[in-house]
Amino acid sequence: MSTQQNTPAPSPSAGPEKPGRIAALAALNALEGAALVVGGIYMLAVGLFGRPDSMQQADMGGLTLVALGLIPLLAARGLLRRRSWSRGPALITQLMALPVAWTLLRAQGALIPLGIVLAAVAVTGLVLVLDPATTRALGIRGPRTTPEA
């Protein structure tokens, strides 16, 4: 009689386990995307119900923020599904957040803590998106080297 245990074999389609970095990066992108969408909706609401300096500027700014918010939200979804294309939008989102954080840090009052938080999120996102384990988990291969003759 064998002492072999009946443990189910892993599914061949399951692939390697998803690293926690992917989930953290997806969460950061989703947070940034949600913040942009909420900011855009707020600008649209001010344009419709408030007294904006320029109705056209409030509408256009609101629509732009909502559209920009969809990029990191789609990237977050792609990251959770381990789609290699999602790395590009996730990287661009973090790179675009850095100058915004810098502008907030140079402002006055309550915007400075917001700039600190955004800078921390962007730098953390950059570290996660550029991590080699993230690249491998997304199935992205490094540059190929050709053998010298």
Helices and strands as residue ranges (DSSP letters): H 20-49, H 55-80, G 84-86, H 87-105, H 111-130, H 132-137
